[in-house]
Amino acid sequence: MHHHLLILSTVLAVVWGQQEDCSTPPAGWPKRPPQCCDLPFPLEGMKKEFGSCIRKIGNRQSSTVPTAQAVRDARLCIEECVYQGLGLMDKKDLQKDKLLEQLKQGVADNADWSEPMEKAVVACHEEISKRESSAEGTCKDSAHEFTHCMMRRLFLSCPASEWKASDECNLVKSRMEVCPNIPPPPPPPPQRFQGQGPPPPQFQQFPQ
């Protein structure tokens, strides 16, 4: 009897998991993105390269009103530019060894992040290598998808020493575990911009 109940409960758990609606926020969802974990990614070098790539890619754009595709192309090309500029990606593929070397070096002063960082790089590189890159657009989406994967994995494996435990953070984490397209909360804006306007829209969306 107990054996049948166990099987039934397992089947129901799987069915409920498949029916999870990731398009709308659950009860108690925070209005402003909580700062649950200070992620050691992207690296400072990536942030600096980002500014250079914005200027480089921006010079390619026409003066006309950009289309949605043009905006996506620019975003993908900027991220690809960052990875290529740091030697983390050649003209086609992400470079696993260089990613491991630079990203592990970026957390060398924090032992708690060493293992989560290495596992995230290996898992994300494998995930991106196995998938088919989008054929649309000027640039590949590998760098963009790798960044998304890294941000999620590092957040979900945040060391206890870095995790800011709260009901909101626990809710966000549990939601992200069943909704793979939800990114972690974005970092707070620079000090000079705080208090100006609404919070970033990145974490207000619940894609299917």
TIRO-2110 file (N, C-alpha, C; in Angstrom, 1 decimal):
// TIRO-2110
0.8, -1.2, 0.0, N, 1, A
0.0, 0.0, 0.0, CA, 1, A
0.9, 1.3, 0.0, C, 1, A
1.8, 1.3, 0.9, N, 2, A
2.7, 2.4, 1.0, CA, 2, A
3.5, 2.6, -0.3, C, 2, A
3.9, 1.4, -0.9, N, 3, A
4.6, 1.5, -2.2, CA, 3, A
3.8, 2.2, -3.3, C, 3, A
2.5, 1.8, -3.3, N, 4, A
1.7, 2.5, -4.4, CA, 4, A
1.6, 4.0, -4.1, C, 4, A
1.4, 4.4, -2.9, N, 5, A
1.3, 5.8, -2.5, CA, 5, A
2.6, 6.5, -2.9, C, 5, A
3.7, 5.9, -2.7, N, 6, A
5.0, 6.5, -3.0, CA, 6, A
5.1, 6.8, -4.5, C, 6, A
4.7, 5.7, -5.3, N, 7, A
4.7, 5.9, -6.8, CA, 7, A
3.8, 7.0, -7.2, C, 7, A
2.6, 7.0, -6.6, N, 8, A
1.6, 8.1, -7.0, CA, 8, A
2.1, 9.5, -6.7, C, 8, A
2.7, 9.6, -5.5, N, 9, A
3.2, 10.9, -5.1, CA, 9, A
4.3, 11.4, -6.0, C, 9, A
5.2, 10.4, -6.5, N, 10, A
6.3, 10.7, -7.4, CA, 10, A
5.7, 11.2, -8.7, C, 10, A
4.7, 10.5, -9.3, N, 11, A
4.1, 10.8, -10.5, CA, 11, A
3.5, 12.2, -10.5, C, 11, A
2.7, 12.5, -9.4, N, 12, A
2.1, 13.8, -9.2, CA, 12, A
3.1, 14.9, -9.1, C, 12, A
4.2, 14.7, -8.5, N, 13, A
5.3, 15.7, -8.3, CA, 13, A
5.9, 16.0, -9.7, C, 13, A
6.0, 15.0, -10.6, N, 14, A
6.6, 15.2, -11.9, CA, 14, A
5.6, 16.0, -12.7, C, 14, A
4.3, 15.7, -12.7, N, 15, A
3.2, 16.3, -13.4, CA, 15, A
3.1, 17.8, -13.0, C, 15, A
3.1, 18.0, -11.7, N, 16, A
3.1, 19.4, -11.2, CA, 16, A
4.3, 20.2, -11.6, C, 16, A
5.5, 19.6, -11.6, N, 17, A
6.6, 20.3, -12.1, CA, 17, A
6.6, 20.7, -13.5, C, 17, A
5.9, 19.8, -14.3, N, 18, A
5.8, 20.1, -15.8, CA, 18, A
4.8, 21.3, -16.0, C, 18, A
3.9, 21.4, -15.1, N, 19, A
2.8, 22.4, -15.2, CA, 19, A
3.2, 23.8, -14.6, C, 19, A
4.4, 23.9, -14.1, N, 20, A
4.8, 25.1, -13.5, CA, 20, A
4.7, 26.3, -14.5, C, 20, A
4.0, 27.3, -14.1, N, 21, A
3.8, 28.5, -14.9, CA, 21, A
4.9, 29.5, -14.6, C, 21, A
5.8, 29.7, -15.5, N, 22, A
6.9, 30.6, -15.3, CA, 22, A
6.7, 32.0, -15.9, C, 22, A
5.5, 32.2, -16.5, N, 23, A
5.2, 33.5, -17.2, CA, 23, A
4.7, 34.5, -16.2, C, 23, A
4.3, 34.1, -15.0, N, 24, A
3.7, 35.1, -14.0, CA, 24, A
4.4, 34.9, -12.7, C, 24, A
4.6, 36.0, -11.9, N, 25, A
5.3, 35.9, -10.6, CA, 25, A
4.4, 35.2, -9.6, C, 25, A
5.0, 34.4, -8.7, N, 26, A
4.2, 33.7, -7.6, CA, 26, A
3.9, 34.7, -6.5, C, 26, A
3.0, 34.3, -5.6, N, 27, A
2.6, 35.1, -4.5, CA, 27, A
3.9, 35.4, -3.6, C, 27, A
4.0, 36.7, -3.2, N, 28, A
5.1, 37.1, -2.4, CA, 28, A
6.3, 37.5, -3.2, C, 28, A
6.2, 37.6, -4.5, N, 29, A
7.3, 37.9, -5.3, CA, 29, A
7.7, 39.4, -5.1, C, 29, A
9.0, 39.7, -4.8, N, 30, A
9.5, 41.0, -4.5, CA, 30, A
9.2, 42.0, -5.6, C, 30, A
8.8, 43.2, -5.3, N, 31, A
8.6, 44.3, -6.3, CA, 31, A
10.0, 44.8, -6.8, C, 31, A
11.0, 44.8, -5.9, N, 32, A
12.3, 45.3, -6.3, CA, 32, A
13.2, 44.1, -6.2, C, 32, A
14.2, 43.9, -7.1, N, 33, A
15.1, 42.8, -7.1, CA, 33, A
15.9, 42.7, -5.8, C, 33, A
15.8, 41.7, -5.0, N, 34, A
16.7, 41.6, -3.8, CA, 34, A
18.1, 41.3, -4.2, C, 34, A
19.0, 41.8, -3.4, N, 35, A
20.5, 41.5, -3.6, CA, 35, A
20.8, 40.3, -2.7, C, 35, A
20.8, 39.1, -3.2, N, 36, A
20.9, 37.9, -2.4, CA, 36, A
22.3, 37.4, -2.4, C, 36, A
23.1, 37.6, -3.4, N, 37, A
24.5, 37.1, -3.5, CA, 37, A
25.3, 38.0, -4.4, C, 37, A
26.5, 38.4, -3.9, N, 38, A
27.4, 39.2, -4.7, CA, 38, A
28.2, 38.3, -5.7, C, 38, A
27.8, 38.2, -6.9, N, 39, A
28.4, 37.3, -7.8, CA, 39, A
29.7, 37.8, -8.3, C, 39, A
30.7, 36.9, -8.4, N, 40, A
32.1, 37.3, -8.9, CA, 40, A
32.2, 37.2, -10.4, C, 40, A
31.1, 37.5, -11.1, N, 41, A
31.0, 37.5, -12.5, CA, 41, A
30.0, 38.5, -13.0, C, 41, A
30.3, 39.2, -14.1, N, 42, A
31.5, 39.2, -14.9, CA, 42, A
32.7, 39.8, -14.2, C, 42, A
33.9, 39.4, -14.7, N, 43, A
35.1, 39.9, -14.1, CA, 43, A
35.3, 41.4, -14.4, C, 43, A
36.2, 42.1, -13.7, N, 44, A
36.4, 43.5, -13.9, CA, 44, A
37.0, 43.7, -15.3, C, 44, A
37.8, 42.8, -15.8, N, 45, A
38.3, 42.9, -17.1, CA, 45, A
37.2, 42.9, -18.2, C, 45, A
36.2, 42.1, -17.9, N, 46, A
35.1, 42.0, -18.8, CA, 46, A
34.3, 43.3, -18.8, C, 46, A
34.1, 43.9, -17.7, N, 47, A
33.4, 45.1, -17.6, CA, 47, A
34.1, 46.2, -18.3, C, 47, A
35.4, 46.3, -18.2, N, 48, A
36.2, 47.3, -19.0, CA, 48, A
36.1, 47.1, -20.5, C, 48, A
36.2, 45.8, -20.9, N, 49, A
36.1, 45.5, -22.3, CA, 49, A
34.8, 45.8, -22.9, C, 49, A
33.7, 45.7, -22.0, N, 50, A
32.4, 46.0, -22.4, CA, 50, A
32.2, 47.4, -22.9, C, 50, A
32.8, 48.4, -22.2, N, 51, A
32.8, 49.8, -22.6, CA, 51, A
33.4, 50.0, -24.0, C, 51, A
34.6, 49.3, -24.2, N, 52, A
35.3, 49.4, -25.4, CA, 52, A
34.5, 48.9, -26.6, C, 52, A
33.8, 47.7, -26.3, N, 53, A
33.0, 47.1, -27.3, CA, 53, A
31.7, 47.8, -27.7, C, 53, A
31.1, 48.5, -26.7, N, 54, A
30.0, 49.3, -26.9, CA, 54, A
30.3, 50.4, -27.9, C, 54, A
31.5, 51.0, -27.7, N, 55, A
31.9, 52.1, -28.7, CA, 55, A
32.2, 51.5, -30.1, C, 55, A
32.8, 50.4, -30.1, N, 56, A
33.2, 49.7, -31.4, CA, 56, A
31.9, 49.3, -32.1, C, 56, A
31.0, 48.6, -31.5, N, 57, A
29.8, 48.1, -32.1, CA, 57, A
28.9, 49.2, -32.4, C, 57, A
28.8, 50.2, -31.6, N, 58, A
27.9, 51.4, -31.8, CA, 58, A
28.3, 52.1, -33.0, C, 58, A
29.5, 52.2, -33.4, N, 59, A
29.9, 52.9, -34.6, CA, 59, A
29.5, 52.2, -35.9, C, 59, A
29.0, 50.9, -35.8, N, 60, A
28.6, 50.2, -36.9, CA, 60, A
27.1, 50.5, -37.2, C, 60, A
26.4, 51.0, -36.2, N, 61, A
24.9, 51.2, -36.3, CA, 61, A
24.6, 52.4, -37.2, C, 61, A
23.5, 52.3, -37.9, N, 62, A
23.1, 53.4, -38.7, CA, 62, A
22.3, 54.4, -37.9, C, 62, A
22.0, 55.5, -38.4, N, 63, A
21.3, 56.6, -37.6, CA, 63, A
19.8, 56.4, -37.6, C, 63, A
19.3, 55.3, -38.4, N, 64, A
17.9, 55.1, -38.4, CA, 64, A
17.4, 54.5, -37.1, C, 64, A
16.1, 54.5, -36.9, N, 65, A
15.5, 53.8, -35.7, CA, 65, A
15.8, 52.4, -35.8, C, 65, A
16.5, 51.8, -34.8, N, 66, A
16.8, 50.3, -34.8, CA, 66, A
15.6, 49.4, -34.7, C, 66, A
15.6, 48.3, -35.4, N, 67, A
14.6, 47.3, -35.3, CA, 67, A
14.9, 46.4, -34.1, C, 67, A
13.9, 45.6, -33.7, N, 68, A
14.2, 44.6, -32.6, CA, 68, A
15.3, 43.7, -33.0, C, 68, A
15.4, 43.3, -34.2, N, 69, A
16.5, 42.4, -34.7, CA, 69, A
17.8, 43.2, -34.6, C, 69, A
17.8, 44.5, -34.9, N, 70, A
19.1, 45.2, -34.9, CA, 70, A
19.6, 45.4, -33.4, C, 70, A
18.6, 45.6, -32.5, N, 71, A
19.0, 45.7, -31.1, CA, 71, A
19.6, 44.4, -30.6, C, 71, A
18.9, 43.3, -31.0, N, 72, A
19.4, 41.9, -30.6, CA, 72, A
20.8, 41.7, -31.2, C, 72, A
21.0, 42.0, -32.4, N, 73, A
22.3, 41.8, -33.1, CA, 73, A
23.4, 42.6, -32.3, C, 73, A
23.1, 43.9, -32.0, N, 74, A
24.0, 44.7, -31.3, CA, 74, A
24.4, 44.1, -29.9, C, 74, A
23.4, 43.6, -29.2, N, 75, A
23.7, 43.0, -27.9, CA, 75, A
24.6, 41.7, -28.0, C, 75, A
24.2, 40.9, -29.0, N, 76, A
25.0, 39.7, -29.2, CA, 76, A
26.4, 40.0, -29.7, C, 76, A
26.6, 41.0, -30.5, N, 77, A
27.9, 41.4, -31.0, CA, 77, A
28.7, 42.0, -30.0, C, 77, A
28.1, 42.8, -29.1, N, 78, A
28.9, 43.4, -28.0, CA, 78, A
29.4, 42.3, -27.0, C, 78, A
28.6, 41.3, -26.7, N, 79, A
29.1, 40.3, -25.8, CA, 79, A
30.1, 39.4, -26.5, C, 79, A
29.9, 39.1, -27.8, N, 80, A
30.9, 38.4, -28.5, CA, 80, A
32.2, 39.1, -28.6, C, 80, A
32.2, 40.4, -28.8, N, 81, A
33.3, 41.3, -28.8, CA, 81, A
34.1, 41.2, -27.5, C, 81, A
33.4, 41.2, -26.4, N, 82, A
34.0, 41.2, -25.0, CA, 82, A
34.8, 39.9, -24.9, C, 82, A
34.2, 38.8, -25.2, N, 83, A
34.8, 37.5, -25.0, CA, 83, A
36.0, 37.3, -26.0, C, 83, A
35.9, 37.8, -27.2, N, 84, A
37.0, 37.7, -28.2, CA, 84, A
38.1, 38.6, -27.8, C, 84, A
37.8, 39.8, -27.3, N, 85, A
38.8, 40.8, -26.8, CA, 85, A
39.7, 40.3, -25.7, C, 85, A
39.1, 39.4, -24.9, N, 86, A
39.8, 38.9, -23.7, CA, 86, A
40.4, 37.5, -24.0, C, 86, A
40.3, 37.0, -25.3, N, 87, A
40.8, 35.7, -25.7, CA, 87, A
40.0, 34.6, -25.1, C, 87, A
38.8, 34.8, -24.7, N, 88, A
37.9, 33.7, -24.2, CA, 88, A
37.1, 33.0, -25.3, C, 88, A
37.2, 33.6, -26.5, N, 89, A
36.5, 33.1, -27.6, CA, 89, A
37.2, 33.4, -28.9, C, 89, A
37.3, 32.4, -29.8, N, 90, A
37.9, 32.7, -31.1, CA, 90, A
36.8, 33.2, -32.0, C, 90, A
37.0, 33.1, -33.3, N, 91, A
36.0, 33.6, -34.2, CA, 91, A
34.7, 32.8, -34.2, C, 91, A
34.8, 31.5, -33.7, N, 92, A
33.6, 30.7, -33.7, CA, 92, A
33.2, 30.2, -32.3, C, 92, A
34.2, 29.7, -31.5, N, 93, A
33.9, 29.0, -30.3, CA, 93, A
34.5, 29.6, -29.0, C, 93, A
33.8, 29.3, -27.9, N, 94, A
34.3, 29.6, -26.6, CA, 94, A
35.5, 28.7, -26.3, C, 94, A
36.5, 29.3, -25.6, N, 95, A
37.7, 28.6, -25.3, CA, 95, A
37.7, 28.1, -23.8, C, 95, A
37.4, 26.9, -23.7, N, 96, A
37.2, 26.3, -22.3, CA, 96, A
38.4, 26.5, -21.4, C, 96, A
39.6, 26.2, -21.9, N, 97, A
40.8, 26.3, -21.0, CA, 97, A
41.0, 27.8, -20.6, C, 97, A
40.9, 28.7, -21.5, N, 98, A
41.1, 30.1, -21.1, CA, 98, A
40.0, 30.6, -20.2, C, 98, A
38.7, 30.2, -20.4, N, 99, A
37.7, 30.6, -19.5, CA, 99, A
37.9, 30.1, -18.1, C, 99, A
38.4, 28.8, -18.0, N, 100, A
38.7, 28.3, -16.7, CA, 100, A
39.8, 29.1, -16.0, C, 100, A
40.9, 29.3, -16.8, N, 101, A
42.0, 30.0, -16.3, CA, 101, A
41.7, 31.4, -15.8, C, 101, A
41.0, 32.2, -16.6, N, 102, A
40.7, 33.6, -16.2, CA, 102, A
39.6, 33.7, -15.1, C, 102, A
38.6, 32.9, -15.2, N, 103, A
37.5, 33.0, -14.3, CA, 103, A
37.9, 32.4, -12.9, C, 103, A
38.7, 31.4, -12.9, N, 104, A
39.2, 30.9, -11.6, CA, 104, A
40.2, 31.8, -11.0, C, 104, A
41.0, 32.5, -11.8, N, 105, A
41.9, 33.5, -11.3, CA, 105, A
41.1, 34.7, -10.7, C, 105, A
40.0, 34.9, -11.3, N, 106, A
39.1, 36.1, -10.8, CA, 106, A
38.6, 35.8, -9.4, C, 106, A
38.6, 34.6, -8.9, N, 107, A
38.1, 34.3, -7.6, CA, 107, A
39.2, 33.7, -6.7, C, 107, A
40.4, 33.9, -7.1, N, 108, A
41.6, 33.3, -6.4, CA, 108, A
41.7, 33.8, -5.0, C, 108, A
41.1, 35.0, -4.7, N, 109, A
41.2, 35.5, -3.3, CA, 109, A
40.0, 35.1, -2.5, C, 109, A
39.1, 34.3, -3.0, N, 110, A
37.9, 33.9, -2.3, CA, 110, A
37.7, 32.4, -2.5, C, 110, A
38.2, 31.6, -1.6, N, 111, A
38.2, 30.1, -1.7, CA, 111, A
36.8, 29.6, -1.8, C, 111, A
35.8, 30.2, -1.2, N, 112, A
34.4, 29.7, -1.3, CA, 112, A
33.9, 29.7, -2.7, C, 112, A
34.4, 30.6, -3.5, N, 113, A
33.9, 30.6, -4.9, CA, 113, A
34.6, 29.7, -5.9, C, 113, A
35.8, 29.2, -5.5, N, 114, A
36.6, 28.4, -6.4, CA, 114, A
35.9, 27.2, -7.0, C, 114, A
35.3, 26.4, -6.2, N, 115, A
34.6, 25.2, -6.7, CA, 115, A
33.4, 25.6, -7.5, C, 115, A
32.5, 26.4, -7.0, N, 116, A
31.3, 26.8, -7.8, CA, 116, A
31.6, 27.4, -9.1, C, 116, A
32.7, 28.2, -9.2, N, 117, A
33.1, 28.8, -10.4, CA, 117, A
33.6, 27.8, -11.4, C, 117, A
34.4, 26.9, -11.0, N, 118, A
34.9, 25.8, -11.9, CA, 118, A
33.8, 25.0, -12.4, C, 118, A
32.9, 24.6, -11.5, N, 119, A
31.8, 23.7, -12.0, CA, 119, A
30.9, 24.5, -12.9, C, 119, A
30.7, 25.7, -12.7, N, 120, A
29.8, 26.5, -13.6, CA, 120, A
30.4, 26.7, -15.0, C, 120, A
31.7, 26.9, -15.0, N, 121, A
32.4, 27.1, -16.3, CA, 121, A
32.3, 25.8, -17.1, C, 121, A
32.6, 24.7, -16.5, N, 122, A
32.6, 23.4, -17.2, CA, 122, A
31.2, 23.0, -17.7, C, 122, A
30.2, 23.2, -16.8, N, 123, A
28.8, 22.9, -17.1, CA, 123, A
28.3, 23.8, -18.2, C, 123, A
28.6, 25.1, -18.1, N, 124, A
28.1, 26.0, -19.1, CA, 124, A
28.7, 25.9, -20.5, C, 124, A
30.0, 25.6, -20.5, N, 125, A
30.7, 25.4, -21.7, CA, 125, A
30.2, 24.1, -22.4, C, 125, A
30.0, 23.1, -21.6, N, 126, A
29.4, 21.9, -22.2, CA, 126, A
28.0, 22.1, -22.8, C, 126, A
27.2, 22.9, -22.0, N, 127, A
25.8, 23.2, -22.5, CA, 127, A
25.8, 24.0, -23.8, C, 127, A
26.7, 25.0, -23.9, N, 128, A
26.7, 25.8, -25.1, CA, 128, A
27.3, 25.0, -26.2, C, 128, A
28.3, 24.2, -26.0, N, 129, A
28.9, 23.4, -27.1, CA, 129, A
28.0, 22.4, -27.7, C, 129, A
27.0, 21.9, -27.0, N, 130, A
26.1, 20.9, -27.5, CA, 130, A
24.9, 21.5, -28.2, C, 130, A
24.6, 22.8, -27.9, N, 131, A
23.4, 23.3, -28.5, CA, 131, A
23.7, 23.9, -29.9, C, 131, A
22.7, 24.1, -30.7, N, 132, A
22.8, 24.7, -32.0, CA, 132, A
22.7, 26.2, -31.9, C, 132, A
23.7, 26.9, -32.3, N, 133, A
23.7, 28.4, -32.3, CA, 133, A
22.6, 29.0, -33.2, C, 133, A
22.0, 30.1, -32.9, N, 134, A
21.0, 30.7, -33.7, CA, 134, A
21.7, 31.1, -35.0, C, 134, A
21.0, 30.8, -36.1, N, 135, A
21.6, 31.1, -37.5, CA, 135, A
21.2, 32.6, -37.8, C, 135, A
20.3, 33.2, -37.1, N, 136, A
19.9, 34.6, -37.4, CA, 136, A
20.9, 35.6, -36.8, C, 136, A
21.0, 36.8, -37.5, N, 137, A
21.8, 37.8, -36.9, CA, 137, A
23.2, 37.8, -37.4, C, 137, A
23.9, 38.9, -37.0, N, 138, A
25.3, 39.1, -37.5, CA, 138, A
26.3, 38.3, -36.7, C, 138, A
26.1, 38.2, -35.4, N, 139, A
27.0, 37.5, -34.5, CA, 139, A
26.3, 36.2, -33.8, C, 139, A
27.2, 35.3, -33.4, N, 140, A
26.7, 34.1, -32.7, CA, 140, A
26.2, 34.5, -31.3, C, 140, A
25.3, 33.7, -30.8, N, 141, A
24.8, 34.0, -29.5, CA, 141, A
25.5, 33.2, -28.3, C, 141, A
26.6, 32.5, -28.7, N, 142, A
27.3, 31.7, -27.7, CA, 142, A
27.8, 32.5, -26.5, C, 142, A
28.3, 33.6, -26.7, N, 143, A
28.8, 34.4, -25.5, CA, 143, A
27.7, 34.9, -24.6, C, 143, A
26.6, 35.3, -25.3, N, 144, A
25.4, 35.8, -24.6, CA, 144, A
24.8, 34.6, -23.7, C, 144, A
24.7, 33.5, -24.3, N, 145, A
24.1, 32.3, -23.6, CA, 145, A
25.0, 31.8, -22.5, C, 145, A
26.3, 31.9, -22.8, N, 146, A
27.3, 31.5, -21.7, CA, 146, A
27.1, 32.4, -20.5, C, 146, A
27.0, 33.7, -20.8, N, 147, A
26.9, 34.6, -19.7, CA, 147, A
25.6, 34.3, -18.9, C, 147, A
24.5, 34.1, -19.6, N, 148, A
23.2, 33.8, -18.9, CA, 148, A
23.4, 32.5, -18.1, C, 148, A
24.0, 31.5, -18.6, N, 149, A
24.2, 30.3, -17.9, CA, 149, A
25.1, 30.5, -16.7, C, 149, A
26.2, 31.2, -16.8, N, 150, A
27.1, 31.4, -15.7, CA, 150, A
26.4, 32.2, -14.5, C, 150, A
25.6, 33.3, -14.9, N, 151, A
25.0, 34.1, -13.9, CA, 151, A
24.0, 33.2, -13.1, C, 151, A
23.2, 32.4, -13.8, N, 152, A
22.3, 31.5, -13.1, CA, 152, A
22.9, 30.5, -12.2, C, 152, A
23.9, 29.8, -12.8, N, 153, A
24.6, 28.7, -12.0, CA, 153, A
25.3, 29.2, -10.8, C, 153, A
26.0, 30.4, -10.9, N, 154, A
26.7, 30.9, -9.8, CA, 154, A
25.7, 31.4, -8.7, C, 154, A
24.6, 32.0, -9.1, N, 155, A
23.6, 32.4, -8.2, CA, 155, A
23.0, 31.2, -7.4, C, 155, A
22.7, 30.1, -8.1, N, 156, A
22.0, 29.0, -7.5, CA, 156, A
23.0, 28.2, -6.7, C, 156, A
24.3, 28.4, -6.9, N, 157, A
25.3, 27.7, -6.1, CA, 157, A
26.1, 28.6, -5.2, C, 157, A
25.5, 29.8, -4.9, N, 158, A
26.1, 30.8, -4.1, CA, 158, A
26.5, 30.2, -2.7, C, 158, A
27.8, 30.3, -2.3, N, 159, A
28.3, 29.8, -1.0, CA, 159, A
27.5, 30.4, 0.2, C, 159, A
27.3, 29.6, 1.2, N, 160, A
26.6, 30.1, 2.4, CA, 160, A
27.2, 31.4, 2.9, C, 160, A
28.5, 31.5, 2.8, N, 161, A
29.2, 32.7, 3.3, CA, 161, A
28.8, 34.0, 2.6, C, 161, A
28.3, 33.8, 1.3, N, 162, A
28.0, 34.9, 0.5, CA, 162, A
26.5, 35.1, 0.3, C, 162, A
25.7, 34.1, 0.8, N, 163, A
24.2, 34.2, 0.6, CA, 163, A
23.6, 35.0, 1.7, C, 163, A
22.7, 36.0, 1.2, N, 164, A
22.0, 36.8, 2.1, CA, 164, A
20.6, 36.2, 2.3, C, 164, A
20.5, 35.4, 3.3, N, 165, A
19.3, 34.6, 3.5, CA, 165, A
18.1, 35.5, 3.9, C, 165, A
17.0, 35.3, 3.2, N, 166, A
15.7, 36.0, 3.5, CA, 166, A
14.6, 35.3, 2.8, C, 166, A
13.4, 35.6, 3.2, N, 167, A
12.2, 34.9, 2.5, CA, 167, A
12.2, 35.3, 1.1, C, 167, A
12.5, 36.5, 0.7, N, 168, A
12.5, 36.9, -0.7, CA, 168, A
13.6, 36.2, -1.5, C, 168, A
14.8, 36.1, -0.9, N, 169, A
15.9, 35.5, -1.6, CA, 169, A
15.6, 34.0, -1.8, C, 169, A
15.0, 33.3, -0.8, N, 170, A
14.7, 31.9, -0.9, CA, 170, A
13.6, 31.7, -1.9, C, 170, A
12.7, 32.6, -2.0, N, 171, A
11.6, 32.5, -3.0, CA, 171, A
12.2, 32.6, -4.4, C, 171, A
13.0, 33.6, -4.6, N, 172, A
13.7, 33.8, -5.9, CA, 172, A
14.5, 32.6, -6.3, C, 172, A
15.2, 32.1, -5.4, N, 173, A
16.1, 30.9, -5.7, CA, 173, A
15.2, 29.7, -6.1, C, 173, A
14.2, 29.4, -5.3, N, 174, A
13.3, 28.3, -5.6, CA, 174, A
12.6, 28.4, -6.9, C, 174, A
12.3, 29.7, -7.3, N, 175, A
11.6, 29.9, -8.6, CA, 175, A
12.6, 29.7, -9.7, C, 175, A
13.8, 30.2, -9.6, N, 176, A
14.8, 30.0, -10.6, CA, 176, A
15.1, 28.6, -10.9, C, 176, A
15.0, 27.7, -9.8, N, 177, A
15.4, 26.3, -10.0, CA, 177, A
14.4, 25.6, -10.9, C, 177, A
13.1, 26.1, -11.0, N, 178, A
12.1, 25.4, -11.8, CA, 178, A
11.8, 26.2, -13.1, C, 178, A
12.4, 27.4, -13.2, N, 179, A
12.2, 28.3, -14.4, CA, 179, A
13.5, 28.7, -15.0, C, 179, A
14.0, 27.9, -15.9, N, 180, A
15.4, 28.1, -16.4, CA, 180, A
15.7, 29.4, -17.2, C, 180, A
14.6, 30.1, -17.6, N, 181, A
14.9, 31.4, -18.3, CA, 181, A
14.9, 32.6, -17.4, C, 181, A
14.6, 32.4, -16.1, N, 182, A
14.6, 33.6, -15.2, CA, 182, A
16.0, 33.8, -14.8, C, 182, A
16.6, 35.0, -15.1, N, 183, A
17.9, 35.4, -14.6, CA, 183, A
18.0, 35.8, -13.2, C, 183, A
19.1, 35.8, -12.6, N, 184, A
19.2, 36.2, -11.2, CA, 184, A
19.0, 37.7, -11.1, C, 184, A
18.7, 38.3, -9.9, N, 185, A
18.5, 39.7, -9.8, CA, 185, A
19.7, 40.5, -10.3, C, 185, A
19.5, 41.6, -11.0, N, 186, A
20.7, 42.4, -11.5, CA, 186, A
21.3, 43.1, -10.3, C, 186, A
22.6, 43.4, -10.5, N, 187, A
23.3, 44.2, -9.4, CA, 187, A
22.7, 45.6, -9.3, C, 187, A
22.8, 46.2, -8.1, N, 188, A
22.3, 47.6, -7.9, CA, 188, A
23.0, 48.5, -8.9, C, 188, A
22.2, 49.6, -9.3, N, 189, A
22.9, 50.6, -10.1, CA, 189, A
24.0, 51.3, -9.4, C, 189, A
24.9, 52.0, -10.2, N, 190, A
25.9, 52.8, -9.5, CA, 190, A
25.3, 53.8, -8.6, C, 190, A
26.1, 54.2, -7.5, N, 191, A
25.6, 55.0, -6.5, CA, 191, A
24.9, 56.3, -7.0, C, 191, A
25.5, 56.9, -8.1, N, 192, A
25.0, 58.2, -8.5, CA, 192, A
23.6, 58.0, -9.2, C, 192, A
23.2, 56.8, -9.5, N, 193, A
21.9, 56.6, -10.1, CA, 193, A
20.8, 56.0, -9.2, C, 193, A
21.2, 55.7, -8.0, N, 194, A
20.3, 55.1, -7.1, CA, 194, A
19.2, 56.0, -6.7, C, 194, A
18.0, 55.5, -6.6, N, 195, A
16.8, 56.4, -6.3, CA, 195, A
16.2, 57.1, -7.5, C, 195, A
16.8, 56.9, -8.7, N, 196, A
16.3, 57.5, -9.9, CA, 196, A
15.5, 56.5, -10.7, C, 196, A
14.2, 56.7, -10.8, N, 197, A
13.4, 55.8, -11.7, CA, 197, A
13.2, 54.5, -11.1, C, 197, A
12.5, 53.6, -11.9, N, 198, A
12.1, 52.3, -11.5, CA, 198, A
13.3, 51.3, -11.5, C, 198, A
13.2, 50.2, -10.9, N, 199, A
14.3, 49.2, -10.9, CA, 199, A
14.4, 48.6, -12.3, C, 199, A
15.6, 48.1, -12.6, N, 200, A
15.8, 47.5, -13.9, CA, 200, A
14.7, 46.5, -14.3, C, 200, A
14.2, 46.4, -15.5, N, 201, A
13.2, 45.5, -15.9, CA, 201, A
13.6, 44.1, -16.1, C, 201, A
14.9, 43.8, -16.1, N, 202, A
15.4, 42.5, -16.4, CA, 202, A
14.7, 41.4, -15.6, C, 202, A
14.5, 41.7, -14.3, N, 203, A
14.0, 40.6, -13.4, CA, 203, A
12.5, 40.7, -13.2, C, 203, A
11.8, 41.6, -13.9, N, 204, A
10.4, 41.7, -13.8, CA, 204, A
9.7, 40.8, -14.9, C, 204, A
10.5, 40.2, -15.7, N, 205, A
9.9, 39.4, -16.8, CA, 205, A
9.9, 37.9, -16.4, C, 205, A
8.9, 37.2, -16.8, N, 206, A
8.8, 35.8, -16.5, CA, 206, A
8.6, 35.0, -17.8, C, 206, A
9.7, 34.8, -18.6, N, 207, A
9.5, 34.1, -19.9, CA, 207, A
9.1, 32.7, -19.7, C, 207, A
8.4, 32.2, -20.7, N, 208, A
8.0, 30.8, -20.7, CA, 208, A
9.2, 29.9, -20.8, C, 208, A
END
